Amino acid sequence: MESTLKRTWAEIDIDALLYNYGVIREKIGKEVKFLGVVKANAYGHGSVMISKALEDAGADYLAVSSIDEAMELRLNDIKMPILILGHTPVEQVERLIDYDITQAVTCRAKAVEYSECAAKLNKTLKIHIKVDTGMSRLGYICRGDYFDEAVKGITEAITMKGLDAEGIFTHFAVADEFGEDEDRYTREQFDLLQRVCDAVEKKSGIKFKIRHCANTGATVRFPEMRLDMVRPGLLLYGYGEFAKEWGLKPVMTLKTTVSTIKIYPEGTKVSYGGIYETHKGERMGVLPYGYADGFFRCLSNKYSVVTPEGPAPLRGKICMDMSMVDITGYDSVGVGSEIEIFGPRNPIEKMADIAGTIPYELTCAVSKRVPRAYIKNKEVIEKELLLRM
């Protein structure tokens, strides 16, 4: 549905997304497939609209975390291949097959369950094998003494009835971090994946159509790791140091407006706990943007938003629905003035540094009550509000 309230909103720049996709596509070359990671509502950007844009642009694959996320795309007419990176219960296998959704297989038990279910249905489930080369999360463990067992288990899985093993992949733990130890660890993960693939293909006689491992860091830093397909996340959305290196553009701009203005005398305590006290007659603006919208409370008294006249520092603790900023000296900033929380004039990386987190967490945190406005050719082509009414 569409919000009628100009309170706090996110502008999603489809042109920036397509620009980023074009640059990445040019960098990786025509022979390498492109997977767009759109899990977690496309990191807060809106999975359906982002997926439609990528599909129209010619991307090869999409990745989500769960069957619910995959079904959202299928039921909104997204037809391109979709890979589920997380767990799917065996009772959902028929839906996976009927809606042509690819499932990650992370261990023998899941392979057996999926195979038995697909065989009973007399149908085939497309899968990608997940290999744990050092992330220590999901996947067939293959480091050290586990190598032979992993090769045996994966070989067994890809020859099971009802399973079509299209691909194999791993996930890097430190590819986006700099240092000799980090580089060595990433190369060890990559080499291990390659050795597992080669051993399985030799043992089974089956060749994987798609080998993939390159996240954002590896896509930029290690060209040899792009293999058959890359799956950049943060890079696609234009955030972080690697995006800057490639000249990419931020896709989301988060905005709000000034709802109320007050002038307080010296010695006035502002917001919960009174952690900020005015030093003189200060002109304070109230923003309808708080931690329920995704404004982390740890940013209280530390962050600045950008007004039409310049930066305005936060004063006092961020509230659930509101926050206060000092607009002293900005006489043209009044009720209704547009404020940039993060975007081209106020990079999200600055907010992430102050909050001690990553841009991913901040875009994902933009809550469902914040409407998204999708912009193309400087015009709003779609509005979306996730609240139910």
N, C-alpha and C positions, 0 to 999 in steps of 0.2 A: 504494500500500500504506500501511499504518498503522504508525507507530513505537510501540514499547512502552517507549521510553526517555524519561523526563522530563529532558531535557538542556537544550537550547535550542530554543525554538519560537516561531512567529509566530501571533498570534491575529488573524484577519481578521473584522472586525465588519461583517457583512452589513447590519445595521440602520443603521449609520453610512453605508454606501455608498448605501443606498436613501434615507436622509434627504438626503444630498448631491445625489443625482439629483433628488429632489423639489424641492429649493430651486432648483437650476439650471434645471430644467424650468419652474418658475414664473417665474423671472427672464427667461428667453428668450422665453416666450410659446408658445401652442399652435401657431402657424403655422410655427415654426422646428423643424426636425428635430434630433434629438440623436444624435450618433455617439459611442459609447464607445470610447476608445482602449485596447485590451487587448494590444498588442504586448509582447514581452519578458515573457511570462507575466503579463500585466497589471501590469507594473512590479513583479514579484515577488509580487503578491498572489494569483496563481493564475487563469489566464485562463479556464479552464472554469467554475469556480464564479462568478467575477465576471460572465462572459458570460451564464450562466443567470439570474443575479439581474437583470441589465439587460434581458434578453429578457422575463422575467416582468413587469418593471416597465413595459414598453412603449417601451423605447428603439427607435430607428429603424435604426441601423446600428452595426457594429463595425469597427474598423480594426486590422490586424495588419501585420507587416513582411514576411512571407514566406509562400509556399504551405504550408510545413510547419506554421506557426502556424495558418493557415486550416484546414488539414486536421484538425488536432487538435480544433478546434471542431466541424467538420462531423461527425467520427467520434464525437463526444460529444453528438450530437443537438442542436446549436445550429443553428436553421433560419433565423434572421434574416439580412439582407444583411451581407456581409463585404467590405470593401475592403482589398486588398493595397497598401500604400504603397510597397513596394520592388520590386526587379526579380524577374521570374519568367522562367526560360528558356522558349524557344518550344516545346520538346518537352513542356512541361507544360500547354499551352493546352487540350488536350482535357479534362484533369482540372479545370481552372478552369471550363470550360463545364458539364461533367457534374455538378459539385458546386455550381453556381450561385455562383461567387465572382467578384467584380468586381476588375478589374486596373487599376492606374494605368499610363497610357501617358505616357512622359516625353520622347520624341523621335521623329523620323520613322522611323528604322531599326526601332525596336520596333513602331511602328504597322504598318509593312509586314510584318514577320515575323508578328505576331499575326493580321493580316488574311488573309495567304496561308494560314496554318495553319487558321484557322476556315473559310475558304472551301473548302478541300480537304475538310474534314469535313462541309461543308454545314450548319454550325452557326453560332451567333452568340455572340460574347464581349462581355459587358457591360464597359465601360471608363469611367474617369474620366481626363480630360486633366490632367496636372500642368504648371503654368506656373511658370517660374522668374522671379519678379518682383524678386529681390534676395537670396535665401538663398544663391545660387551653389552649388547642390548638384544636385538632380535637376529636370528640367522643361525645357520649351521656353523658350529664352532670348528675352526679348522687350523688354529695356531698350534705349533709344536707337535706334541704327540697325537693331537686330534686330527691331523691332516688325512691320514689313510681312512679313518672312520668317516670323516666328512665326505671324502670322494666316494666311498662306498654308499653312504646314505643318499647323496645327491644323485648318483647313478641309478640307484633303486627308484628314487622318486620320479625321475624324468622318463622312466620306462614303465611306470604304473599305468594301468588301464584307466582311461577317462581323463588323463591329464595331458595337456599340450604345453610342453616347456619351451615357451618362446624365448625367454630371456633369463639372465642371471645378473645379480648386482650385489654391491656392498655399499656401506656408508662410511665416509671418512670422519674421523674424530677431530683432527687438528689441521685439516688442509687450508683453513682460512687463517691460521696463525703462523707467525714468522719465527724462525730460529732453526738451528742445525738439528736439534732433537726432533722438533715438529716435522721438519722436512723429511728426516730419516724415517720417522714413524709412518708418515703418509706414503712414502715410497715402499716401505715394507708391506703396508696394507695392499697397495696396488700390485706389487709383485706376487703376493700371496693369492690375490684374486685370480691373477693370470695363471698361476700354477695350478690352482684348483680347476679352473675352466679347462685348461689343456689336459689335465689328468682325467677329468670326467668325460670330455669329448673322446679321448683316446680309448677309455674303458667302455664307453657306451656306443660309440660310433655315431652319436647324435651331436650335431653342431648347433650351438645356440645362435639364434638369429640376432639377438641384441645383448651385448655386454655393456653394462653402464655402471659408473661409479662417480662421475664428476659432478660434485655440488658446485656452489658458487666459487669457493676458493680454488678448487682443482680446475674448474673451467678456465679461469683466468691464469693461474700460475703454472699449471702443468699440462700443456697441450697434448702430450702423449697419453694422458689419462682420459681424454674425451671418448676414446673407443668408438662404439656404434651410436651412442646417445649421451647427451648431457642433460642434467636436471637442475639448473640453477634456480634458487629461490630468491634470496635477497637481491641478487643481481638483476633479475627481471624487473623487480619493482623499483629499482633505481636508488637503493640505499647502500651505505657503507663505502669503505675505502676502495673496493674493487670496482664499484659502479663509477666512482669518481675517476679512477684510472682509465676507464673505457669511455668516459664522457656521457654517461647515462643520466636520465632525468627521473626525479622522484615522481611517483605516480599519484600518491595521496597528499592532499593538502587539507589540514584540519582547521576549521574556522569557527568562530563564535562572534557574538556581538556584545556591546556594552548594554546592560539592561537598566542599570541604575548608577547615578553618580552622587557622591556625598563629599562634603569638605569637613574634615575632622580637625579639632584643635589639638595642640601639643599634649602628649600624655594619654592619648586615647588608645586603648588596647583593641587589637583587631582579631576577630575570629576566635575559635575554640582555644582555650589554654592561654590566650593573651601573649603568645610568643613574640608578637610584633607590637611595638608601641610607637605611635607617631612622634616625630621630633619637632614638628611645626605644623602649621595649617596645611594638611596634605589633601590633595584631590584624589579620591579613591573611586575606582570603577568596579562595579560588581559584574562578573561574567557568569552566565548560566552554564557553567561547565565545571564539573566536579569529579570526584573519584568514581561515582556511579557511571560516568561517561567514559572512564578510562584514564583520568588524570591522576597519576600516582601520587599518593599523599606524601611520599618521601621527597617530592619536589617543592614542598611548602617552603616559602621564604628563600628559595634557591634559583628558581627558574624565571625567565622573562618571556612574555609573549610579545608580538610585534603589532603595534598600532600603525595607523597611516602616518604618524609623525615620528615613530621610532619605538625602541624597546620599552616595555613597561614591566617592572619587576613585580613578582607576586609578593603579597603582604599577608602574613598570618597563615594559619593552616588551611589547606584545601578542604572544603566541605563536601558532603555527598553530592550536592547539586549545584554548588556555586564556588567561586573563588574570587579573591579581591586583588586588584592590581593598582599600582601607583601611577596615575596619569598626571601628576603635578607638572605644570608647564606645558602640557599638551592641550592648549585651549580649544583647538578645532576637533578634538576627540570628544564626542558627546554620546548621548543615548542613541543606540542604533549603529554606531560606528563599527565597522568590520574589523575583527581581530584575527591575526594568524597565530594559531597555536604551534603548528609546525608546518613546514612546506618550503618553497623555494627561498623565501626571505628569512626563514627561521629553521634551519636544517634539523631534521629529527635526530641526527647523530648527536647534536648538542644535548637534547633532552635525554637521550640514552646514556650519555657519559655522566650527566648529573645524577640520574636515577641508578647508575651502576648496573645497567642492563644492555640489551641489544635492540635495535630498531624493530626486529620481528615481534618482540613482546609488546611493544608500544602500539604497533598497528593492529595486532591481534586483540589488544585490550580495548580498542574503540568499541563501545558497547552497542547493543542492538537498538537502543533508543536514539542513537545518532544516525540520522538519515544519510544515505549516500546519494550524491548527484554525479551522474556519469556525463563527462564532457568530451565532445569530439568536434573539431573544427570551431572551437570556442563557443559551442552551443550545448545546452543540456539536452541529451538525447534520451535520458532515462532517469527516474528517481526511484529510490528504494528505501523502505522503512520496514524493519524486521518485526516491529511490534504487531500484535494481533488485535484487531478491533471489530 
